[in-house]
Amino acid sequence: MAESTIEQHTLAGWDKPDLDLSAADWHSSSKGRGDVQIAFVEGFIAMRNGGSPQNPSLIFTPAEWGAFVLGAREGEFDLT
């Protein structure tokens, strides 16, 4: 088998810890398909798909979360 030439690099500015989310208190936006869940863990905000909780979660700093929430409130992510 050929040796892999793929290198893994740390992303610039990626200073988020590897959080243990196993005991996180997840909050749901709704109940149903495509349910988005968030948890506040060790000063960070984790977001996951409640329909597939085994998949990786997105981790936000408070500043990133604030910018996301503000953008959502202002319709930045509306698809219409």
Buried (B, 14 or more C-beta within 10 A) or exposed (E): EEEEEEEEEEEEEEEEEEBEBEEBEBEEEEEEEEBEBBBBBEEBBBBBBBEEEEEEBEBBEEEBBEEBEEEEEEEEEEEE
